[in-house]
Amino acid sequence: MKRTRTGFTLVELLVVIAIIGILVGLLLPAVQAAREAARRMQCSNNLKQLQLAALNYESAYQRLPAMGYRGWSGRGHPGLGWRNNRPYSFIMQILPFIEQGNLATAFAQRAKPGGPGLPDPWDYRDNHFTRNGGGEENLLWGNTFWKKDISTLICPSDPPPTNRNESPSLNNYKVCVGDDYHQNHFRQGQAGRNNRGMYQINRWLRIGGIPDGLSNTISLGERVGGGAPRDLLGGVAQNVRDWNPAACLARLGPNRQLTGQVRANFRPTGGRAWDGRPYFMGFATIMAPNSPNCNWGNGDWNEDMSSISSHHTGGAQVAMGDGSVHFISSSIDTGDQTWNDVANPSGPSRYGVWGALGSKDGGDIAQLPN
């Protein structure tokens, strides 16, 4: 009697498994590339929506929103928060224009002088809301409205910070402070300072204040907000007390990690959508995309020299003042990286095409790279 074989031999099974493994290995990069292309497209769409919101704000108020609003108690400025002198952000101002009207209303009702005051931009933990007699009602309000991630503010390519202790609301999209490092944390007019980007603390700019033109001036850009403290993307080198980008670039070690003092793990730059300081809300067009981030001091209140950054291959995206979105290569011309930034620069940017794109009034209209 003949025996009929009904199964596969071990050799045949191993061959099939090997073929499947090869096919998966060939297809996986294509799948990953397709996923990243989709994430990058979503990131681009977020930037466009935010810039259109800024333009809608301008249509409503005849001025662009400020990078942040900072009030001072007793100086004719009522302040908005519990302790008055806090810088609340660009994002907070455009909430009604990104389909977050209920959140904007909750903030407006809570803010001083009419309400008890907004929490600090970094408040996240329960005791942040209940201290100083705040009570359970403050905690409920904070958990409902303050600790809120909005999808339009998050690039899907960027992993979230691992430490959320002072990160109530994530944000990957920042405003352009222009091509200067020396003064970008000052409010308008403070010590005679007026930065060259479209945005500054306490400055609500008219469209006429952008003589280089909306289509030639960068308004918003993406910036990695997570990452370990020494990571090139997301980390921040501190105490960089020189006014030239070369000093910041020198803080990147041979292993692509930041050297020297770096920011604390609980203070990621992408964790405070409500904080209007450049450390959390801005970027400069001085160093190329995906360069190191640097801060003048040892905290988040000083001048900040940070560029756009992303996990997209080869660069990062920006939105121009007219709402168009463009990918900026990490190889873009950045001019003289040894030039010492000076207070109140004027004329053409010293930082090449990249600097010219960030300055609103340098008279050096640059062509967007292809």
Helices and strands as residue ranges (DSSP letters): H 10-61, E 68-70, E 87-89, H 90-94, G 95-98, H 101-110, H 126-130, H 135-141, I 142-146, G 151-153, E 173-176, G 190-192, G 207-209, G 214-216, E 218-222, E 236-237, H 245-249, H 278-281, E 282-283, E 293-295, E 304-305, E 315-320, E 325-329, H 352-358
